[in-house]
Amino acid sequence: MNTPEETLDPEDWEATRILAHQMIDDSIRHLDDVRSRAVWQDMPDHVRAHFAMPAPKVPQPLSAVYAELQTYLLPYSMGNIHPRFWGWYMGSGNFTGALGDFLAAVDGSNLGGGTTGAALIDAQVVGWFKEIMGFPASASGTLTSGGSMANMVAHTVARNAKAGVDVRAQGILAMPQPLRFYASDQVHSCHQKALEVLGLGAVALTEVRSDDHQRMDVAALEAAIKADIAAGIKPACVIGTAGTTNTGAMDDLQAIASICKRHGIWFHVDGCIGALLRIAPRNKAMVDGIEQADSIALDPHKWLHTPFEAGCVLIRDAQLHFETFEMHGDYLQMQTRGLIAGTFLADYSFELSRGFKALKIWMSLKENGVAKFGRLIDQNIEQAQYLERRILAEQKLELVAPVGLNIVCFRYANGRSDEAGLKALNTEIMLRSQESGLAVPSDTTVAGKHCLRVAINNHRTTRADLDLFIDAVLKVGAQIEAEAGVKA
Ligand SMILES: *Cc1c(COP(=O)(O)O)cnc(C)c1O
């Protein structure tokens, strides 16, 4: 007797259809109401405990699963979809992108490669980024999980190109000289991680000092390169940062490009924050020089507000990119016809199976047009300048770094200069702001000064939100000082 066959398809599609419509209706309400909710709230113990349950053994209706998610998941999200979320550096998502993720899953294609509409959309989105960045059509690229992976893909290609041996076959121990990558001391930590994973070690990253605007000191860069050459070390790659994570500082990309040209060094731009300034009508000149890069990492889940996750890397020399990752098992041989023919996307990435992240980017770019995203970038920069003016006008507040982009670093100082006390005070202001649900700033340290950090990468923020936040900082700062017995 044959065992009855099963499937994951619902027994009752009609009931599923009604429930799915309900989910869409609820989702729209959830976004429409976002401003009326706390940005973030901590989880009560019973909620935490709920997530400690073992793997489900018995089935339950999807409606019950959905009800559970409404109770335990949605109220405890990160809050980056809220207009007053400015912590770390995140995009705020968009509903079309969410639909894109859903529709991509319904299409179901594996973006490892293949002759599918999905693969063409993937290639088209990468092509749009090449066009936006001023890269030639002959360049290559791949969508990644985010900026960390985008930077790592670029560093792998740069390492292989500069290794001096066939590093894929022989490994790093066969390299005739150690390689060096250079970046400013403001570089994102993912670069060190990448070089560690690539077997080059943290020692391969030289952090060049930055100036008082947190930009790479290019004279110090050239001196470091010359000293390494004299010492028998091979300068492989300079990483210019277009918008640092700490303060939004912009390295001098033109100057770095010409140093790289002079010494035959790979020029990589970490544009996770700033590369997309290329589409911002009022601020695009800030990234002049980016088009000269050998590779660029950018992050659609930041200034394009693609729902997590979506990064992208572009490589000028498509052949080097292909030679770094091309590999096919017996079970995956390319054909000239049929489903597996033409360009195979996994030949440009570590990953074989890949999701259809291109669709959410494709849909929202088509719906809004590139120009609208450009205006939103300009809007965030203008809001940062507005916040800077508000801070400069308040005696008790101190601006800690110049505002060049959309990141504002400041602290409640009230004329004090006791660093330890100020750090404790501002940390407490940050935590109370997060815990009250009013706003989510994060913190950092710039040139030895601990400060609040407001990164306005948010299409829902208004100037009124910033006013509300500044008023709260002043009030809470004074409150904490009063609790500690400090005279105002
Ligand atoms: C955010 C960021 C990264 C890391 O990107 P993820 O998408 O978080 O992996 C790298 N570099 C810079 C400058 C960033 O701001």
The ligand as a MOL file (V3000), in Angstrom:
LIG
                    3D

  0  0  0     0  0            999 V3000
M  V30 BEGIN CTAB
M  V30 COUNTS 15 15 0 0 0
M  V30 BEGIN ATOM
M  V30 1 C 26.9800 50.1230 7.5410 0
M  V30 2 C 28.3830 50.1920 7.0560 0
M  V30 3 C 29.0890 49.0350 6.7130 0
M  V30 4 C 28.5480 47.6620 6.9630 0
M  V30 5 O 27.4480 47.4150 6.1870 0
M  V30 6 P 26.3270 46.3370 6.6370 0
M  V30 7 O 25.3020 46.5230 5.5970 0
M  V30 8 O 25.8960 46.7120 8.0130 0
M  V30 9 O 26.9950 44.9980 6.5940 0
M  V30 10 C 30.3340 49.1850 6.1610 0
M  V30 11 N 30.8840 50.3940 5.9810 0
M  V30 12 C 30.2540 51.5310 6.3260 0
M  V30 13 C 30.9050 52.8430 6.0970 0
M  V30 14 C 28.9840 51.4530 6.8910 0
M  V30 15 O 28.3630 52.5780 7.2930 0
M  V30 END ATOM
M  V30 BEGIN BOND
M  V30 1 1 1 2
M  V30 2 1 2 3
M  V30 3 2 2 14
M  V30 4 1 3 4
M  V30 5 2 3 10
M  V30 6 1 4 5
M  V30 7 1 5 6
M  V30 8 2 6 7
M  V30 9 1 6 8
M  V30 10 1 6 9
M  V30 11 1 10 11
M  V30 12 2 11 12
M  V30 13 1 12 13
M  V30 14 1 12 14
M  V30 15 1 14 15
M  V30 END BOND
M  V30 END CTAB
M  END
